[in-house]
Amino acid sequence: MRPSRSRIALALTAAATVLGTVASVGTATAAAQPAGKWAPFTRCPVDAPAMLGADGLDRSPQCVVSYATSGTIKLGNTTVVTGNSNLQMGVVQNADGTSTVVAPPEGSIIADSATVPGGLIGLMCPSDIPFVTNICKQLTDGKLNKITATLESAGTPSEFDQIAGVLTDMPIVRIPVRIKLENPFLGNNCYIGTKSKPIVLRPYNADAPEFTVDRFNGADGTPNEDDGDASRLNMLGSTQVDDTFAVPGASGCGLGLLGVIDGAVNLKTGLPSAAGKNKLTLNNTQTHLGGLFAPGTVAPDAGRVLSQYWHGTAN
């Protein structure tokens, strides 16, 4: 039987209001390696001013991570299979029920690059544009034809709904992203979406995740179900979906050739694409939230204590 909203809210409150979830994809970067129950939180922005300033009473700091090893994203007429994806952020839960999202310095999203089916031929050939036709004739070399697509952060996530993370069919968080297309003919600034006009993802759980709570010692990450001063919420196994987002046309492609390549890419792929014609699916998502079990007991230093614990186990 699906748990009621009220039962979930009570359970989460008992766990020191450490809750939430997200999923997305992006650009790879280096990460720390915390130990024990802190291990999933490799990029938690514990030293951001908003996190350090959380007192534990009016503002409680948390680390959030959500990841998946497979999925798909459909943009217009093109569907790309995604690999490993990982979203991390800090969340400050405010006493009035709102939350403030804090992105890591390098951005919230990391992920493997994905190969676009058919490469450049599939993306813009054949074409009745003479310049593009000449490019198409040169694409006999597999390296010249290959296109990779990488989703990147295009701003800080927002509109985080902590209850939606354990329910279904409710948007969990707003995530602005853009997609970089890479190929020798496309140049180094070819994107679908921009930082000023991003693709906006609002993923939701298509099925309910398994929900468990771990209590542990914050200083070293070791389990301590009776007296641990830190806790981690685990929301595991759900398929996360967004089929509501719009996708703008490609821009910046083709080494500055006055939009010729942009137009060819958009025509073949059906971009711009209106809301409802695109879809993100992330399989078997694994989401964790970590924070202090009773942040009020270390007020007004909750943010600094969380930072100390995280750094104390990170290599």
PASEBA-1860 file (N, C-alpha, C; in nm, 3 decimals):
! residues 315
1> MRPSRSRI> 0.085/-0.120/0.000/0.000/0.000/0.000/0.088/0.124/0.000 ~ 0.056/0.221/-0.084/0.134/0.344/-0.093/0.117/0.426/0.034 ~ 0.229/0.474/0.095/0.218/0.552/0.218/0.149/0.685/0.191 ~ 0.074/0.733/0.290/0.004/0.861/0.277/0.104/0.975/0.293 ~ 0.066/1.092/0.245/0.152/1.210/0.257/0.178/1.244/0.403 ~ 0.077/1.230/0.489/0.094/1.265/0.630/0.191/1.171/0.700 ~ 0.182/1.039/0.668/0.274/0.943/0.730/0.417/0.971/0.688 ~ 0.436/1.003/0.560/0.570/1.032/0.514/0.625/1.157/0.581
9> ALALTAAA> 0.544/1.259/0.591/0.588/1.383/0.653/0.632/1.360/0.797 ~ 0.557/1.279/0.872/0.593/1.249/1.010/0.724/1.172/1.017 ~ 0.742/1.075/0.925/0.864/0.996/0.926/0.985/1.083/0.898 ~ 0.970/1.174/0.805/1.082/1.259/0.771/1.115/1.358/0.882 ~ 1.013/1.409/0.946/1.036/1.499/1.059/1.110/1.428/1.171 ~ 1.075/1.303/1.195/1.143/1.225/1.298/1.289/1.202/1.263 ~ 1.319/1.207/1.135/1.457/1.189/1.091/1.530/1.321/1.079 ~ 1.487/1.419/1.156/1.553/1.549/1.166/1.542/1.632/1.039
17> TVLGTVAS> 1.430/1.613/0.972/1.397/1.689/0.850/1.509/1.687/0.746 ~ 1.575/1.573/0.732/1.679/1.559/0.632/1.618/1.487/0.512 ~ 1.566/1.556/0.411/1.498/1.488/0.303/1.511/1.555/0.169 ~ 1.470/1.482/0.060/1.468/1.533/-0.076/1.522/1.437/-0.178 ~ 1.519/1.474/-0.307/1.575/1.394/-0.414/1.583/1.471/-0.543 ~ 1.672/1.432/-0.632/1.682/1.488/-0.766/1.751/1.388/-0.857 ~ 1.744/1.410/-0.995/1.820/1.332/-1.091/1.844/1.412/-1.215 ~ 1.963/1.398/-1.270/1.994/1.467/-1.393/2.125/1.420/-1.447
25> VGTATAAA> 2.178/1.495/-1.548/2.299/1.454/-1.614/2.386/1.574/-1.647 ~ 2.519/1.556/-1.672/2.606/1.670/-1.700/2.750/1.642/-1.731 ~ 2.845/1.725/-1.685/2.984/1.723/-1.727/3.077/1.672/-1.617 ~ 3.169/1.580/-1.648/3.250/1.513/-1.547/3.351/1.607/-1.482 ~ 3.382/1.582/-1.355/3.481/1.661/-1.284/3.536/1.577/-1.168 ~ 3.645/1.622/-1.107/3.705/1.548/-0.996/3.618/1.561/-0.872 ~ 3.634/1.465/-0.779/3.551/1.466/-0.659/3.632/1.412/-0.542 ~ 3.592/1.453/-0.419/3.651/1.398/-0.298/3.595/1.259/-0.271
33> QPAGKWAP> 3.652/1.188/-0.175/3.607/1.053/-0.142/3.581/1.041/0.007 ~ 3.465/1.088/0.055/3.432/1.072/0.197/3.415/0.924/0.233 ~ 3.418/0.896/0.363/3.413/0.758/0.410/3.278/0.726/0.473 ~ 3.252/0.596/0.486/3.134/0.548/0.556/3.004/0.596/0.493 ~ 2.909/0.634/0.576/2.778/0.679/0.527/2.785/0.812/0.454 ~ 2.896/0.884/0.465/2.914/1.007/0.389/2.958/0.978/0.246 ~ 2.993/0.854/0.213/3.060/0.822/0.088/2.991/0.874/-0.038 ~ 2.857/0.872/-0.050/2.797/0.919/-0.176/2.813/1.069/-0.200
41> FTRCPVDA> 2.841/1.146/-0.095/2.838/1.292/-0.105/2.977/1.346/-0.143 ~ 3.020/1.315/-0.262/3.157/1.348/-0.303/3.177/1.495/-0.336 ~ 3.069/1.569/-0.363/3.083/1.709/-0.404/2.991/1.802/-0.324 ~ 2.957/1.764/-0.204/2.867/1.847/-0.124/2.932/1.983/-0.095 ~ 2.863/2.094/-0.124/2.922/2.227/-0.106/2.917/2.274/0.038 ~ 2.981/2.199/0.129/2.970/2.226/0.272/3.034/2.358/0.313 ~ 3.123/2.412/0.228/3.191/2.536/0.264/3.129/2.660/0.201 ~ 3.017/2.643/0.130/2.946/2.759/0.077/2.892/2.842/0.194
49> PAMLGADG> 2.892/2.974/0.182/2.846/3.058/0.293/2.707/3.022/0.344 ~ 2.613/2.990/0.254/2.478/2.956/0.299/2.476/2.830/0.382 ~ 2.563/2.733/0.347/2.570/2.609/0.424/2.638/2.632/0.559 ~ 2.753/2.701/0.558/2.824/2.728/0.683/2.740/2.813/0.778 ~ 2.656/2.900/0.723/2.577/2.990/0.806/2.449/2.930/0.859 ~ 2.418/2.807/0.822/2.296/2.743/0.872/2.312/2.712/1.021 ~ 2.221/2.766/1.103/2.240/2.757/1.248/2.190/2.628/1.310 ~ 2.104/2.553/1.240/2.048/2.431/1.297/1.911/2.452/1.359
57> LDRSPQCV> 1.867/2.577/1.372/1.735/2.607/1.426/1.642/2.658/1.316 ~ 1.669/2.778/1.269/1.590/2.832/1.159/1.634/2.778/1.024 ~ 1.758/2.731/1.015/1.813/2.683/0.889/1.897/2.558/0.917 ~ 1.860/2.446/0.850/1.932/2.320/0.872/1.999/2.275/0.741 ~ 2.131/2.248/0.743/2.204/2.214/0.621/2.199/2.064/0.591 ~ 2.197/2.030/0.463/2.195/1.891/0.418/2.280/1.876/0.293 ~ 2.327/1.755/0.270/2.392/1.718/0.145/2.298/1.627/0.067 ~ 2.288/1.649/-0.064/2.196/1.572/-0.149/2.273/1.517/-0.268
65> VSYATSGT> 2.250/1.390/-0.298/2.305/1.329/-0.419/2.200/1.237/-0.479 ~ 2.191/1.236/-0.613/2.106/1.141/-0.683/2.177/1.098/-0.810 ~ 2.181/0.966/-0.834/2.255/0.918/-0.950/2.186/0.799/-1.013 ~ 2.217/0.777/-1.141/2.166/0.664/-1.217/2.274/0.619/-1.313 ~ 2.271/0.493/-1.352/2.373/0.441/-1.444/2.322/0.431/-1.587 ~ 2.192/0.452/-1.609/2.139/0.443/-1.745/2.012/0.523/-1.757 ~ 1.976/0.556/-1.880/1.854/0.629/-1.907/1.849/0.672/-2.052 ~ 1.752/0.754/-2.086/1.740/0.810/-2.220/1.691/0.954/-2.211
73> IKLGNTTV> 1.721/1.032/-2.315/1.662/1.164/-2.326/1.622/1.186/-2.471 ~ 1.495/1.221/-2.492/1.440/1.248/-2.624/1.425/1.398/-2.641 ~ 1.486/1.450/-2.746/1.479/1.592/-2.778/1.428/1.603/-2.922 ~ 1.307/1.649/-2.939/1.250/1.656/-3.072/1.242/1.518/-3.134 ~ 1.312/1.498/-3.249/1.309/1.371/-3.319/1.423/1.277/-3.280 ~ 1.509/1.318/-3.187/1.630/1.242/-3.155/1.626/1.189/-3.013 ~ 1.656/1.060/-2.997/1.665/0.998/-2.864/1.808/0.952/-2.841 ~ 1.864/0.991/-2.729/2.002/0.957/-2.693/2.001/0.871/-2.567
81> VTGNSNLQ> 2.078/0.763/-2.567/2.093/0.677/-2.449/2.199/0.738/-2.358 ~ 2.166/0.760/-2.232/2.260/0.820/-2.137/2.329/0.712/-2.055 ~ 2.447/0.746/-2.002/2.521/0.657/-1.914/2.512/0.703/-1.771 ~ 2.626/0.698/-1.700/2.628/0.741/-1.560/2.593/0.888/-1.548 ~ 2.505/0.919/-1.456/2.467/1.058/-1.429/2.465/1.081/-1.279 ~ 2.498/1.203/-1.240/2.512/1.232/-1.097/2.479/1.379/-1.073 ~ 2.386/1.403/-0.983/2.353/1.539/-0.942/2.381/1.554/-0.793 ~ 2.455/1.658/-0.754/2.479/1.684/-0.612/2.457/1.831/-0.584
89> MGVVQNAD> 2.413/1.857/-0.462/2.388/1.994/-0.419/2.375/1.998/-0.268 ~ 2.387/2.115/-0.213/2.351/2.137/-0.074/2.211/2.194/-0.068 ~ 2.141/2.163/0.039/2.007/2.218/0.062/2.000/2.269/0.205 ~ 1.956/2.393/0.221/1.930/2.447/0.353/1.779/2.449/0.373 ~ 1.731/2.368/0.469/1.589/2.363/0.499/1.556/2.476/0.597 ~ 1.464/2.563/0.556/1.427/2.679/0.637/1.308/2.649/0.727 ~ 1.298/2.720/0.837/1.193/2.695/0.936/1.053/2.717/0.879 ~ 1.040/2.800/0.774/0.907/2.827/0.718/0.864/2.722/0.616
97> GTSTVVAP> 0.942/2.615/0.600/0.907/2.507/0.508/0.969/2.522/0.371 ~ 1.031/2.635/0.340/1.098/2.652/0.213/1.240/2.596/0.221 ~ 1.308/2.591/0.109/1.445/2.543/0.107/1.528/2.629/0.014 ~ 1.656/2.636/0.042/1.751/2.709/-0.041/1.850/2.609/-0.097 ~ 1.863/2.604/-0.231/1.954/2.511/-0.295/2.089/2.579/-0.318 ~ 2.196/2.504/-0.289/2.333/2.555/-0.305/2.407/2.461/-0.399 ~ 2.458/2.513/-0.509/2.529/2.430/-0.606/2.677/2.420/-0.569 ~ 2.744/2.307/-0.598/2.889/2.301/-0.586/2.954/2.403/-0.678
105> PEGSIIAD> 3.077/2.445/-0.650/3.143/2.547/-0.733/3.149/2.511/-0.880 ~ 3.166/2.382/-0.913/3.180/2.340/-1.052/3.046/2.309/-1.116 ~ 2.936/2.331/-1.047/2.804/2.300/-1.100/2.749/2.172/-1.040 ~ 2.618/2.158/-1.044/2.552/2.046/-0.977/2.565/1.914/-1.050 ~ 2.583/1.918/-1.182/2.564/1.799/-1.264/2.695/1.746/-1.318 ~ 2.714/1.614/-1.311/2.820/1.546/-1.384/2.758/1.425/-1.452 ~ 2.817/1.383/-1.566/2.768/1.262/-1.633/2.861/1.223/-1.745 ~ 2.850/1.099/-1.788/2.920/1.055/-1.906/2.862/1.124/-2.029
113> SATVPGGL> 2.948/1.156/-2.126/2.898/1.202/-2.254/2.830/1.087/-2.327 ~ 2.729/1.121/-2.406/2.654/1.021/-2.481/2.678/1.040/-2.629 ~ 2.673/0.930/-2.704/2.692/0.935/-2.848/2.557/0.954/-2.917 ~ 2.549/1.052/-3.006/2.424/1.079/-3.078/2.409/0.978/-3.190 ~ 2.298/0.903/-3.195/2.280/0.801/-3.300/2.291/0.861/-3.440 ~ 2.366/0.793/-3.526/2.381/0.838/-3.663/2.484/0.946/-3.684 ~ 2.537/1.002/-3.576/2.638/1.105/-3.586/2.589/1.227/-3.660 ~ 2.685/1.298/-3.723/2.650/1.421/-3.794/2.560/1.393/-3.913
121> IGLMCPSD> 2.579/1.277/-3.977/2.492/1.240/-4.088/2.347/1.233/-4.041 ~ 2.327/1.167/-3.927/2.191/1.156/-3.876/2.135/1.286/-3.826 ~ 2.225/1.379/-3.786/2.180/1.503/-3.725/2.143/1.609/-3.829 ~ 2.209/1.608/-3.947/2.177/1.716/-4.041/2.185/1.678/-4.189 ~ 2.206/1.551/-4.220/2.214/1.507/-4.360/2.100/1.410/-4.391 ~ 2.049/1.411/-4.516/2.086/1.501/-4.626/2.028/1.640/-4.604 ~ 2.077/1.735/-4.682/2.033/1.874/-4.669/2.031/1.938/-4.807 ~ 1.938/2.033/-4.826/1.935/2.107/-4.952/2.011/2.239/-4.942
129> IPFVTNIC> 2.084/2.257/-4.831/2.171/2.374/-4.815/2.307/2.338/-4.873 ~ 2.354/2.407/-4.979/2.479/2.366/-5.046/2.597/2.348/-4.954 ~ 2.621/2.442/-4.862/2.735/2.429/-4.773/2.725/2.303/-4.689 ~ 2.606/2.274/-4.636/2.586/2.155/-4.554/2.602/2.029/-4.639 ~ 2.553/2.032/-4.761/2.568/1.918/-4.851/2.715/1.883/-4.871 ~ 2.801/1.986/-4.885/2.944/1.962/-4.900/3.004/1.894/-4.777 ~ 2.957/1.935/-4.658/3.004/1.869/-4.535/2.960/1.723/-4.535 ~ 2.836/1.698/-4.572/2.782/1.562/-4.571/2.865/1.470/-4.660
137> KQLTDGKL> 2.916/1.521/-4.771/2.995/1.439/-4.863/3.129/1.399/-4.802 ~ 3.175/1.472/-4.702/3.305/1.443/-4.640/3.295/1.345/-4.523 ~ 3.175/1.306/-4.484/3.157/1.230/-4.360/3.170/1.080/-4.380 ~ 3.276/1.039/-4.451/3.304/0.896/-4.464/3.392/0.846/-4.352 ~ 3.462/0.937/-4.285/3.548/0.904/-4.170/3.462/0.900/-4.045 ~ 3.466/0.788/-3.972/3.383/0.773/-3.852/3.411/0.878/-3.748 ~ 3.538/0.922/-3.737/3.571/1.024/-3.638/3.509/1.158/-3.672 ~ 3.501/1.190/-3.801/3.440/1.315/-3.841/3.289/1.311/-3.824
145> NKITATLE> 3.233/1.193/-3.834/3.087/1.181/-3.825/3.037/1.176/-3.681 ~ 3.119/1.127/-3.589/3.075/1.106/-3.450/3.040/1.236/-3.380 ~ 2.926/1.236/-3.310/2.885/1.349/-3.226/2.864/1.298/-3.084 ~ 2.918/1.368/-2.987/2.886/1.341/-2.847/2.801/1.454/-2.792 ~ 2.711/1.418/-2.703/2.623/1.515/-2.639/2.642/1.506/-2.489 ~ 2.663/1.620/-2.425/2.685/1.624/-2.281/2.593/1.727/-2.218 ~ 2.514/1.685/-2.121/2.428/1.779/-2.049/2.509/1.847/-1.939 ~ 2.496/1.978/-1.930/2.571/2.057/-1.834/2.476/2.143/-1.752
153> SAGTPSEF> 2.520/2.178/-1.633/2.445/2.274/-1.552/2.439/2.407/-1.624 ~ 2.323/2.471/-1.620/2.307/2.604/-1.678/2.255/2.701/-1.572 ~ 2.283/2.669/-1.446/2.238/2.751/-1.334/2.214/2.664/-1.213 ~ 2.184/2.726/-1.102/2.160/2.654/-0.976/2.019/2.597/-0.974 ~ 2.002/2.470/-0.935/1.867/2.415/-0.919/1.785/2.496/-0.819 ~ 1.653/2.484/-0.826/1.564/2.560/-0.738/1.432/2.484/-0.724 ~ 1.338/2.545/-0.650/1.203/2.490/-0.631/1.207/2.346/-0.582 ~ 1.294/2.322/-0.485/1.311/2.188/-0.429/1.195/2.153/-0.337
161> DQIAGVLT> 1.130/2.038/-0.363/1.017/1.991/-0.283/1.058/1.863/-0.212 ~ 1.081/1.873/-0.082/1.133/1.758/-0.007/1.035/1.642/0.000 ~ 0.906/1.668/0.009/0.808/1.560/0.016/0.796/1.487/-0.117 ~ 0.807/1.560/-0.228/0.793/1.498/-0.360/0.896/1.389/-0.383 ~ 1.009/1.395/-0.312/1.114/1.295/-0.330/1.074/1.154/-0.294 ~ 0.973/1.137/-0.210/0.930/1.003/-0.171/0.790/0.969/-0.222 ~ 0.728/1.063/-0.294/0.598/1.038/-0.354/0.616/1.015/-0.504 ~ 0.507/1.002/-0.577/0.512/0.986/-0.721/0.437/1.101/-0.789
169> DMPIVRIP> 0.476/1.126/-0.913/0.404/1.219/-1.002/0.407/1.364/-0.955 ~ 0.504/1.400/-0.871/0.518/1.538/-0.825/0.657/1.588/-0.858 ~ 0.670/1.704/-0.924/0.803/1.757/-0.955/0.886/1.775/-0.829 ~ 1.009/1.730/-0.834/1.096/1.730/-0.717/1.180/1.856/-0.708 ~ 1.233/1.900/-0.822/1.324/2.013/-0.825/1.329/2.069/-0.967 ~ 1.362/2.194/-0.978/1.377/2.260/-1.109/1.526/2.265/-1.142 ~ 1.565/2.206/-1.256/1.706/2.195/-1.291/1.730/2.257/-1.428 ~ 1.797/2.372/-1.436/1.830/2.431/-1.566/1.954/2.366/-1.626
177> VRIKLENP> 1.945/2.319/-1.751/2.057/2.253/-1.816/2.071/2.302/-1.960 ~ 2.184/2.273/-2.019/2.206/2.289/-2.162/2.281/2.167/-2.211 ~ 2.279/2.143/-2.341/2.342/2.024/-2.398/2.449/2.068/-2.496 ~ 2.571/2.027/-2.473/2.681/2.059/-2.564/2.697/1.949/-2.666 ~ 2.696/1.986/-2.795/2.720/1.893/-2.905/2.863/1.911/-2.952 ~ 2.938/1.802/-2.963/3.080/1.810/-2.999/3.109/1.727/-3.123 ~ 3.170/1.795/-3.222/3.211/1.735/-3.348/3.301/1.837/-3.418 ~ 3.403/1.795/-3.494/3.492/1.892/-3.557/3.421/1.997/-3.643
185> FLGNNCYI> 3.312/1.961/-3.708/3.241/2.056/-3.792/3.150/2.150/-3.714 ~ 3.123/2.117/-3.588/3.030/2.197/-3.508/3.099/2.305/-3.427 ~ 3.231/2.300/-3.417/3.301/2.399/-3.337/3.293/2.366/-3.189 ~ 3.334/2.462/-3.105/3.342/2.438/-2.961/3.233/2.509/-2.882 ~ 3.134/2.563/-2.951/3.032/2.640/-2.880/2.892/2.604/-2.929 ~ 2.874/2.478/-2.965/2.746/2.431/-3.018/2.661/2.375/-2.904 ~ 2.551/2.441/-2.875/2.466/2.402/-2.761/2.320/2.398/-2.801 ~ 2.248/2.309/-2.737/2.101/2.314/-2.735/2.064/2.368/-2.598
193> GTKSKPIV> 2.007/2.487/-2.595/1.985/2.558/-2.471/2.106/2.643/-2.435 ~ 2.083/2.749/-2.361/2.190/2.837/-2.317/2.170/2.870/-2.170 ~ 2.267/2.938/-2.111/2.252/2.976/-1.971/2.140/3.078/-1.952 ~ 2.116/3.160/-2.053/2.006/3.257/-2.042/1.871/3.197/-2.081 ~ 1.873/3.094/-2.167/1.750/3.026/-2.208/1.773/2.876/-2.202 ~ 1.777/2.821/-2.079/1.811/2.679/-2.063/1.693/2.586/-2.090 ~ 1.723/2.460/-2.105/1.622/2.355/-2.092/1.595/2.341/-1.943 ~ 1.470/2.339/-1.902/1.436/2.332/-1.760/1.371/2.197/-1.730
201> LRPYNADA> 1.443/2.113/-1.656/1.394/1.981/-1.619/1.328/1.986/-1.482 ~ 1.215/1.916/-1.470/1.145/1.902/-1.342/1.112/1.755/-1.322 ~ 1.211/1.674/-1.287/1.190/1.529/-1.277/1.096/1.492/-1.163 ~ 1.026/1.380/-1.183/0.938/1.326/-1.079/0.955/1.174/-1.076 ~ 0.916/1.113/-0.965/0.920/0.968/-0.952/0.800/0.907/-1.026 ~ 0.828/0.822/-1.124/0.721/0.751/-1.191/0.670/0.634/-1.107 ~ 0.754/0.584/-1.019/0.713/0.482/-0.922/0.779/0.514/-0.789 ~ 0.722/0.463/-0.682/0.769/0.500/-0.548/0.904/0.435/-0.518
209> PEFTVDRF> 1.000/0.511/-0.464/1.128/0.452/-0.425/1.117/0.377/-0.292 ~ 1.211/0.288/-0.269/1.226/0.227/-0.136/1.285/0.332/-0.043 ~ 1.225/0.348/0.074/1.265/0.456/0.164/1.318/0.399/0.294 ~ 1.444/0.428/0.327/1.505/0.383/0.453/1.583/0.499/0.515 ~ 1.614/0.484/0.644/1.690/0.585/0.718/1.807/0.517/0.789 ~ 1.927/0.573/0.775/2.045/0.528/0.848/2.085/0.636/0.949 ~ 2.124/0.592/1.068/2.180/0.683/1.167/2.324/0.642/1.190 ~ 2.414/0.742/1.202/2.556/0.708/1.209/2.634/0.818/1.281
217> NGADGTPN> 2.761/0.786/1.309/2.849/0.882/1.374/2.902/0.980/1.269 ~ 2.873/1.108/1.289/2.913/1.206/1.190/3.063/1.218/1.172 ~ 3.140/1.202/1.279/3.284/1.225/1.273/3.358/1.125/1.185 ~ 3.308/1.000/1.176/3.379/0.901/1.096/3.290/0.824/0.999 ~ 3.159/0.851/1.000/3.068/0.786/0.906/3.029/0.645/0.941 ~ 3.064/0.595/1.060/3.033/0.456/1.095/2.890/0.444/1.149 ~ 2.822/0.332/1.121/2.683/0.314/1.166/2.670/0.322/1.318 ~ 2.563/0.386/1.363/2.530/0.393/1.506/2.381/0.422/1.516
225> EDDGDASR> 2.299/0.317/1.512/2.155/0.333/1.504/2.094/0.389/1.633 ~ 2.165/0.378/1.744/2.109/0.424/1.872/2.147/0.567/1.906 ~ 2.273/0.602/1.885/2.322/0.731/1.934/2.391/0.816/1.829 ~ 2.386/0.777/1.703/2.456/0.853/1.600/2.407/0.997/1.590 ~ 2.499/1.090/1.568/2.461/1.231/1.562/2.442/1.280/1.418 ~ 2.444/1.187/1.322/2.415/1.219/1.182/2.317/1.117/1.127 ~ 2.250/1.151/1.017/2.155/1.059/0.957/2.157/1.072/0.805 ~ 2.117/0.964/0.740/2.110/0.963/0.594/1.979/0.899/0.551
233> LNMLGSTQ> 1.904/0.970/0.467/1.784/0.916/0.409/1.818/0.858/0.272 ~ 1.761/0.740/0.245/1.789/0.670/0.120/1.658/0.648/0.045 ~ 1.651/0.692/-0.079/1.534/0.672/-0.165/1.582/0.602/-0.290 ~ 1.556/0.473/-0.301/1.626/0.388/-0.395/1.532/0.320/-0.493 ~ 1.576/0.310/-0.618/1.513/0.223/-0.715/1.404/0.282/-0.802 ~ 1.370/0.409/-0.785/1.261/0.464/-0.866/1.310/0.499/-1.006 ~ 1.216/0.498/-1.101/1.240/0.554/-1.233/1.197/0.700/-1.229 ~ 1.288/0.790/-1.261/1.254/0.932/-1.261/1.235/0.980/-1.404
241> VDDTFAVP> 1.132/1.062/-1.422/1.088/1.100/-1.556/1.055/1.249/-1.558 ~ 1.077/1.311/-1.674/1.019/1.442/-1.702/0.977/1.443/-1.849 ~ 0.849/1.464/-1.874/0.798/1.472/-2.010/0.724/1.604/-2.034 ~ 0.765/1.707/-1.959/0.696/1.836/-1.965/0.781/1.949/-2.021 ~ 0.910/1.927/-2.044/1.000/2.037/-2.076/1.002/2.068/-2.226 ~ 1.024/2.195/-2.258/1.045/2.240/-2.395/1.194/2.243/-2.425 ~ 1.228/2.234/-2.554/1.368/2.236/-2.596/1.387/2.344/-2.702 ~ 1.478/2.439/-2.679/1.505/2.542/-2.781/1.588/2.485/-2.895
249> GASGCGLG> 1.606/2.564/-2.998/1.690/2.522/-3.109/1.837/2.528/-3.074 ~ 1.919/2.462/-3.157/2.064/2.467/-3.140/2.116/2.605/-3.177 ~ 2.227/2.644/-3.115/2.289/2.772/-3.145/2.439/2.762/-3.127 ~ 2.513/2.850/-3.195/2.658/2.853/-3.181/2.730/2.744/-3.258 ~ 2.661/2.672/-3.345/2.722/2.558/-3.415/2.784/2.602/-3.547 ~ 2.890/2.530/-3.589/2.941/2.548/-3.723/3.043/2.658/-3.739 ~ 3.125/2.683/-3.636/3.239/2.774/-3.650/3.199/2.913/-3.694 ~ 3.083/2.960/-3.646/3.040/3.096/-3.673/2.987/3.122/-3.812
257> LLGVIDGA> 2.932/3.021/-3.878/2.887/3.035/-4.017/2.744/3.089/-4.025 ~ 2.718/3.195/-3.951/2.595/3.273/-3.962/2.469/3.187/-3.948 ~ 2.476/3.086/-3.863/2.358/3.007/-3.833/2.324/2.901/-3.935 ~ 2.408/2.879/-4.037/2.377/2.779/-4.139/2.370/2.640/-4.079 ~ 2.470/2.605/-3.997/2.471/2.472/-3.935/2.360/2.463/-3.830 ~ 2.337/2.569/-3.754/2.227/2.570/-3.658/2.096/2.531/-3.728 ~ 2.069/2.595/-3.839/1.945/2.570/-3.911/1.934/2.428/-3.961 ~ 2.046/2.372/-4.010/2.043/2.235/-4.059/2.018/2.136/-3.946
265> VNLKTGLP> 2.085/2.157/-3.832/2.064/2.070/-3.716/1.919/2.078/-3.668 ~ 1.867/2.199/-3.658/1.730/2.216/-3.607/1.626/2.155/-3.700 ~ 1.648/2.171/-3.832/1.551/2.117/-3.928/1.543/1.966/-3.920 ~ 1.658/1.899/-3.911/1.660/1.753/-3.912/1.611/1.694/-3.780 ~ 1.639/1.762/-3.669/1.606/1.706/-3.537/1.471/1.752/-3.483 ~ 1.405/1.844/-3.552/1.275/1.890/-3.506/1.282/1.987/-3.390 ~ 1.385/2.071/-3.388/1.400/2.172/-3.283/1.375/2.311/-3.342 ~ 1.323/2.403/-3.263/1.275/2.388/-3.124/1.161/2.288/-3.113
273> SAAGKNKL> 1.147/2.230/-2.995/1.045/2.130/-2.970/0.963/2.170/-2.848 ~ 0.832/2.176/-2.865/0.744/2.226/-2.760/0.734/2.130/-2.642 ~ 0.691/2.182/-2.528/0.668/2.099/-2.410/0.572/1.986/-2.444 ~ 0.603/1.867/-2.392/0.520/1.750/-2.417/0.572/1.662/-2.528 ~ 0.669/1.710/-2.607/0.724/1.632/-2.717/0.863/1.578/-2.686 ~ 0.909/1.599/-2.564/1.043/1.558/-2.522/1.031/1.476/-2.394 ~ 1.135/1.397/-2.364/1.123/1.313/-2.244/1.260/1.274/-2.191 ~ 1.275/1.286/-2.059/1.392/1.236/-1.986/1.348/1.117/-1.902
281> TLNNTQTH> 1.425/1.008/-1.909/1.400/0.890/-1.825/1.532/0.847/-1.762 ~ 1.535/0.834/-1.630/1.651/0.785/-1.558/1.611/0.660/-1.481 ~ 1.684/0.551/-1.505/1.647/0.421/-1.450/1.712/0.394/-1.315 ~ 1.635/0.332/-1.225/1.690/0.282/-1.098/1.771/0.388/-1.026 ~ 1.712/0.505/-1.004/1.784/0.614/-0.938/1.813/0.581/-0.792 ~ 1.928/0.629/-0.747/1.974/0.610/-0.609/1.994/0.748/-0.548 ~ 1.913/0.782/-0.450/1.916/0.916/-0.393/1.943/0.908/-0.243 ~ 2.032/0.995/-0.195/2.066/0.999/-0.053/2.067/1.144/-0.005
289> LGGLFAPG> 2.019/1.166/0.117/2.032/1.294/0.184/2.103/1.273/0.316 ~ 2.205/1.351/0.340/2.280/1.337/0.465/2.286/1.467/0.540 ~ 2.281/1.458/0.673/2.292/1.577/0.756/2.300/1.539/0.903 ~ 2.287/1.637/0.988/2.293/1.613/1.133/2.160/1.558/1.180 ~ 2.162/1.459/1.270/2.040/1.396/1.318/1.954/1.494/1.395 ~ 2.014/1.575/1.479/1.942/1.677/1.556/2.021/1.806/1.549 ~ 2.009/1.880/1.438/2.094/1.998/1.418/2.079/2.104/1.525 ~ 1.963/2.110/1.591/1.943/2.210/1.695/2.032/2.194/1.815
297> TVAPDAGR> 2.084/2.071/1.834/2.169/2.048/1.951/2.307/2.111/1.938 ~ 2.345/2.150/1.816/2.475/2.216/1.798/2.457/2.360/1.748 ~ 2.335/2.413/1.761/2.309/2.552/1.721/2.395/2.648/1.803 ~ 2.445/2.754/1.743/2.419/2.800/1.605/2.523/2.753/1.505 ~ 2.590/2.640/1.534/2.706/2.598/1.455/2.678/2.477/1.366 ~ 2.553/2.448/1.331/2.522/2.327/1.256/2.598/2.320/1.124 ~ 2.602/2.431/1.051/2.672/2.432/0.923/2.819/2.403/0.936 ~ 2.882/2.462/1.037/3.025/2.439/1.059/3.052/2.296/1.105
305> VLSQYWHG> 2.963/2.240/1.185/2.981/2.101/1.228/2.968/2.006/1.110 ~ 2.868/2.029/1.023/2.852/1.945/0.905/2.977/1.952/0.817 ~ 3.031/2.071/0.797/3.153/2.086/0.718/3.271/2.011/0.782 ~ 3.283/2.022/0.913/3.391/1.953/0.983/3.380/1.802/0.965 ~ 3.259/1.748/0.980/3.240/1.604/0.965/3.275/1.560/0.822 ~ 3.226/1.633/0.723/3.250/1.594/0.583/3.398/1.597/0.551 ~ 3.465/1.705/0.589/3.608/1.714/0.562/3.688/1.611/0.640 ~ 3.639/1.574/0.757/3.712/1.480/0.841/3.718/1.340/0.782
313> TAN> 3.625/1.306/0.692/3.627/1.172/0.631/3.667/1.174/0.486 ~ 3.679/1.294/0.425/3.706/1.303/0.280/3.856/1.295/0.253 ~ 3.892/1.218/0.153/4.033/1.208/0.112/4.063/1.310/0.002
END
